[in-house]
């Protein structure tokens, strides 16, 4: 997965209920991660997201979401079959629904409907999942969903009128969110503008319309600038995400995170997407840096 992988995962983590309602097409009461609860450690499924979703009518379902760009060696249909069966085995009381969100030209021929046949042409296994070709969606279609969180995805769509549509997406985030959430959504929108010209225009609009400097996380993806500045931005964002997940962190944990270095910070930023409790952070730090282990209260 390219550089969009982490922003997309962070985005679902910030608003799982919004993504669940969008994909399922029905109102959602809440959506929470169930990945670690559903899959035992000796049979780990490397799925992007597994959510337990409560619908407005009280029904509870399991929603599995995958993001996929170009470059995967294993066919997505077989991966989805594998994931679906293993998730279903663990939670037979719930309906399991799966969706693939394709990025950057991937999955052009995937309809989400597949089957295997025997030598006589008889279907032996049939399965299906929802497919969203985000790169085929126009910016107007995305904005018509009227969800500030989903507007963040505009850089992955076909933008017909860049200046107008980017400005509208940024305006929706500004008007309907606030504080740290607004800053994070701004950051993710700019990071997900992977086309250099679109990204430059988005940064210019961001500065002109709101008079703000680039969010700190953007320095992580810029080649220019000092390495020290990029590492400090990564430290800031990592600590912010950890604090958002677990609350105030002990001083020794903050010191550990600050001492990880760029490579270690990137590993932690990847790993924390799967953390469900403070003990996961403790165990990760102890495993990677055993001489510095400490507990998160």
GIMOBEL-V772425 format. One line per field, one symbol per residue. ss: DSSP state (2 for helix, 1 for strand, 0 for the rest). psi: psi as a letter, one per 40 degrees, with the letter a starting at -180 (. if undefined). burial: 1 if it has 16 or more other C-alpha atoms within 10 Angstrom, else 0. A space follows every 50 residues. Layout:
ss=???
psi=???
burial=???
This chain:
ss=00022222222222022222222200011111102222002220000011 11111000011111111100000002222222222222220000111111 11000000000011111000001111110111100001222222000222 22222201000222222222222222002222222222222000022222 22222222220000022222200000222222222222222222220000 22222222002222222222222200022222222222022200000
psi=haeeddddddddddgdddddddddfiihdihiheddddhidefhhfidhh ihhhideeihihhhhhhhaiehdhhdddddddddddddddgeeihhhiih hiifeifdeheehiiiiaeeehhdhhiiiihhgdeehidddddedfhddd ddedeeihhdgddddddddddddddeiibddddddddddddegehddddd dddddddddefiiiidddedehdiiidddddddddddddddddddeahii ddddddddediddddddddddedeheidddddddddddgdeeiiih.
burial=00011111111111111111101100011111111001100000100111 11111000011111111110000001100110110111000000011111 11110110010100000000000000011111111001100110001111 11111111100100110011111100000001111111111111000110 11111100000001111111000000000111111011101100110010 00100011010101100111011111010011111000000011010
